[in-house]
Amino acid sequence: MLPITEAETLILQNIQPLNPNIDSQLVNLTEARGRVLATPITSALDFPHWDNSAMDGYAVRYLDVRESSADRPTLLEVIGEVPAGAPPQLILKSGQAARIFTGAIIPEGADTVIMQENTERRGDNVAILAASQSGEFVRKRGSFYRAGNPLLPAGTPINMAEIAILAAAQCTDIEVYRRPRVGIFATGNELVSPEQPLKPGQIVDSNQYALAAGVAQLGGIPHCFGIIPDDPESTEKAIAAALPMVDIMISSGGVSVGDYDYIDRILRNLGATLHVTKIAIKPGKPLTFATFPKTLNSGCLHYFGLPGNPVSALVCFYRFVQPALRKLAGYAPQWKPKMMLARTCCLLRSQGKRETYLWGQLNYSPQGTEFDLAPGLHNSANLINLAGTTGFAILPVGTTQINPGEGVRVMSIYS
């Protein structure tokens, strides 16, 4: 059995990102959410575009008001108003002020904005009751970003904040990586689809649906190839037919040591190199990772054979497949799972022979991050108490118990 870190390294070393020169496409800003930038973004605009006011108040010359106080206010002549959205129509001279609103351009001659609360209007004049420093409440042109500099690097996932930045930069057509194509199928004579009546001894195939959801959440395109019976010839034909259609293939079941576990042998028959077959993880020990040479196949180059038990399949997806998909999809190099330290609220136990993952919820309080173990049996076949899971507590090899109140490393699930 490979240690987890060694298996992770082998997998990520063999995954190469999509090529931005041939695996990118142009999409409109309205369709860019959830995609990954294939090329860096720069803008011809400074941010802010011009010196502008951060407050409603009065634009002034600081030299005129620097001695102002409530006891000895400075009286200035108000010569006009500067609204947001229009260029100023005035030039400020000594002894003058202009009414100004948030976002409005600072008029020529002014260098400071006095917030409205520190002023008192007196007819055509304004009394300045306090002035802290020169340049206060003035957002200087280019202070957020200078035109021509990198704005967003390639590999950036485009979410709400990035959409706002791209819109502000007037980038309406965005070069993004195409969505990775991921094939998914399940093996086992005992499996039936959710639409079929359940007979004694049969199991509903939940893995395909879960894995397809996980792939879609990462921006991939899942292709579900259904349930393949426990027959070597049928399985080999199904895999061979699907490979040219996808970038990554994921199967569940058939990778253990049972009489009907054929996947590893079939992969070798198809010319694959098996890099990983067993990992020192619980749940999820029987996991296969294989690669195909480019000369044999024009599509899929990477294959993940996950365990059939649903919890094992999902743990292996989160721990190994998700980072590989993030790298393939072109994400910037933060592919590995997000790990954090938390304080456990419950007693955590394992046999200590393999790195053990226990699922539950992460909670955030003034005292720090806490992990609360999901109730019920922590069994690789118990899918039910996975609902609401936001993290997995990790008990290292050799650790059999972590007591309430003690620290534990937790793998947070990407949302």
N, C-alpha and C positions, 0 to 999 in steps of 0.2 A: 504493500500500500504506500502510495506517495504521500508525503506531508502536504498539507494544503498549500503552503506558500510555494512549494516546488511545482505543484500542479498548476497553480495560478500563473507562475512565470512561464511554464511551457506553453500554456494556452495563449497568453497574450503575446509571446514571442512569435507565435505562428499566425496570428491574426494581423493582417495589414489593412490600413484604412482604405476606403474607396479612393480612386484616383480622381482628383478634382478636374483634371483635363478631359476625362471621358465619362465620369460618373456624376456630373452636375447638371442642373437644369435651372432655367430662369422662371421664377414665380412672382406673382404680384404680391405686394405687401399684405393684401387682405387674405392671402393663402399661405403666408409664411410661418404662422404660429406652429410651433412644434418641430420645425425643420432645423437643419444645422448649416451654418454658413460655410460655403465651399471656398470662398475667396475673402480676403480682408476688405473691410469697408472703411473708406475715408470720405470726408465731406469737404466741399468747397466753402462751407459756411463756418464762421466763428460762432462759438456759443459762450455767452450771449452774443447776438448779432451786432449789438451796439451797447454803449453804456446806458443802463436803464435803472429805474428806481425799484427798490425792493419793498417800498412802503408807500402808503398814502401819506402825503405830507407836503412839504415845501422844499423846492430846490433852491439852494443858497450858495454863496461864496463863504467858505469856512473862515476866512480872515475877517469877515464881517461879524461873525457870531461866536467866535471862540471864547469870548469872555461872558457869554450869556448865562444868566441864572434866574431863578424865580424872583429873587429880590431885585436883580438889575437886568431885566429883559432887554433884548435888542429889538428895536422897532424897524421893520423893513417895509418898503413899498411893494405891494403885490401888483406886478405889471401884466399878469395874464395867467393862463392855465395851459397845462400840457397833459392832454388825455392819452391813454394807451391807444396804440394803433395808428398814430399819425405823427409826422415829424413836427418838432417844435417850430413855432412861427415867431420866436422872440430870441433875443440875445440878452443875457443877464449882465448887468453892470453893478458896481459897488453900491450897496445900500438897497438893492432890489431882491425880490424873491418871486418865485413862480409856483402857483399851486400845481402839484404833480400827483399822479396816481400810479399805483403799482404796475410795473411793466412799461411805463412810458419812458421815452428817450430823454436822457439828461440834456437840458438845453445848453447851448454854448455859453460859457462864462461860469456855469455852476460846477461845483465839485463835490457837493455834499447834499444829503437829503435829511431834513429834520422831520421826524415822525410827527404825525398830527397831534398825538397826545402831549407833545412838548411845545405846543404852540397855542396862541390865543388870537383869534381873528378880531381885529379892531377896524371895522370899516374897510377902507382901501389898503390898510396896513395889516401886518401880522407881527405879533410879539413872539420872539424866540425865547423860550423859558429855560432851555438847556441845549448844549451841543457837546457831544462826547469827544468826537475826533474827526479829523478831515477824512473825507471819503466814506463816511458812515452811510449805510443803506444804499450804496451805489454798487450795482453789479457791473463790473468792468467788462468791456468787450474782450472775448477770448479767454476769460478767466476760467471757464469750464473746459474749453476745448479750442485748440488752434486749427484753423483750416489746413488741410493737407496732412495732418498727423494721423496715425492709426486711430480709428474710432472703435471698431469692433474687429477682433481677430478672427481668422478662419477657425472653424471648430466651435464657434459659439452657438449654443442652442438658442433658438429664437422664441422667447416667451414674452410676457406682458411688457416688461421693462425694455427689452430689445426692440419690440414693435414700436414703442413710444420713441425711442432714440432714432430708429430708421425713419419714422414718419417726420420727426423734427428735422432730420437731415435731408428730407425730400428724396429719400431712396425708395422709389415705388416699385422697382423691379429688382429682385434679389437673387443672386446666384447661390443656390443651395445644393447640397448633396442629394442625389436621388435616394429614395427610401430603400433600405436593404430588403431583399426578398427572402423570407424565411419559411422553409417547408416544415410542416409538423405532422407527425402521424403517431399512432399508438399501436402496440402489438399485444395480442392476447386473445385466445379463443373465448375467454370468459367475459370480454368487454362487449357492451352494447351502447348505442347512442342514447342520449336522454329522451328521444322521442319514442323509443321502443319499450314495450311492456317488459318488466323485469321478471325473469324466471329464476327459480331456485339455483343458487350457485353463481349467478351472473353478477357483474359489477358495471355500474354506469361509468363510461369513460368521461371523467372530468378533466383529465390532464390536457387534452387538446384545447379545450375551451380556455383553461387557465393560461396555458402557454401562449395561445393566440392573443389573449388580452395583454399579457406581459410584453409581447413583441410589439403590438400596436401602441402601447403606452410609451415605448421607446422610439416611436416613429417608424418602425418597420412595417412591412406588408406581410401579414401571415397568410400562408397558403396551406390549408388543412387538407391532408390527403386521406383522412379517414382512419378506420381500424383495419389493420392487417392481421390475418390469422397466424397462429403459431405454425407456420410452414416455411421451411428454408427457401424453397423455390419461389413461392409467392412473395416472400419478403424481399428476396434479392431482386426480383423483377420490379417490384414497387419502388425500391430505393433507386435502382438504375434508371428507371423512367423519370423519377422526380428530380434527380440531381441537376440536369441541365437547366432546370427552370428556376433555381434558387441560388442564393449566395451562401446560406447556411441551412443545414438540415438538422432538425431536432426530432428524436424519437423518444418515446417513453416505454419502458419495459424491454425485456429481452437482453439485458446486459449483465445479468447475474450469472450464477453457475448452475442453473437448473437445466433439466433435460430439454427445455424449449427455449433456451436463451441462445439465439443464433447470431445476434447482431455483429459481434466482433469478428466471427469467422466470415460472415458475408462481406463485411467491409474489407477484409484482407483479400477476399476473392475479387473484389472490384478494384483492387490496386491501391487501397488506402494505406497510409502509415498510421498505426495506432501509437499515440504519444502517452495517453493516460487510459488506464482500465480500472483501477481501484484507487480510492483516495481515503485517507485516514480522517473521515468526517462522519458524524452521526447526527441526523440521518443522511443517507446518500452515498454510502461506500461504493456501490457498483456504478461508477460513472465512466463513460468512454468519451475520449476526445480524439478525433482522427482527422487527417488532412489528405486531400487528393492531389496528385500532381496535375499541373495545368494541361499537360499533354493528353491526359485521359479524359478530361471533362471541361467543357466550356462554361459551366455554370458553377455549381457548388464546389468550394475548396475546403470547407470545414464541416465537420459532423460532430454533433453532441448526442450521445446515447445516454439518456437520463434513466434513473430507476423508475419502476412502475408505481410504487407506492406514492400517493399524491403529495404528502408532506415532503418526502425525499425529493421528488421531482421539483417542487417549488423551491426548496432550500438550495438545490444545485443550480436552479435557474438564477436565483438572486445572487448566489456566491460566485458562479463561474460563467454562465451564459450571458448574463446582463453586462458585465464588464467587456466581454468579447464583442457583443453587439454595439456597445457604445464606441469601442475603438473602430470597428468596421464602419460604423455610420459617420465617422469623421469628427466625433467629439474631440475637443482639446484634451491633452493627456491627463485627465483625471478620471480614468476609466474604472479604477478599483472601487469596491464597495466603500461606502462612507462608514467609517468606524468612529466610535466615541466612547468615552468613559461615562458610566452612570452608576448610581447607587441602587442596589437591588432592594426591593421592598419585601421580597419573599426568599425563602430558602431555595437555592438552586443545587441540583444534584446531577451527577453523571457517574458512569463507571470508570472514567479516567483513561480509557484505552484509546479513544479517538477524540479529536476536537469535537465538542458537542454543542449543538445549536438549539436553544430553547426559545420559543416564541412568546411574544407578549406585546405590551404597549409601552412606549416611551412617553413620559410625562415631564413637563417642565414647570419648576416651582422656583421661588426665590432661593431655596436651598440648593438648587442645581437640578441636573437631569436625573430622573428616577426610572427604573425599569420595573414593571409590574407583570409577573408571569401570568400567562393565560390560564384560566381554570380548566380543570379536566385532565384527561390522560394526554401525556406528551408521547404519542405513538406515531410512527411514520405512516400509519394508515388512517389516523384520526384527522380528517380534513376539517371537521366541524369547528374546533376551537381556534382555527387559523383566522377566522373572521375578525376583522379589526386590528390585525397584527401590524405594528409599525416598526418593530425591531426584533432582532434575535440576540439573546444573551449568549456569549461564547465562553464555554468552559474549556480551557486548554487541556492538552494531554497531560495526565498526571494529577489533574485537579478533580477531586470527587465531590467537593462541596464548597459553596460560597454562601455565607450566612447573611441574613437580613441586615441591611445597613452597610455592608461591605461593597467595595467597588467591583465593577464587572465591565469587561469590554463588550460593546453592543454594536451589531451591524444594523445600521438604520436603512430602512427600505426607501429607495427613491420614490418620490411621488410624481 
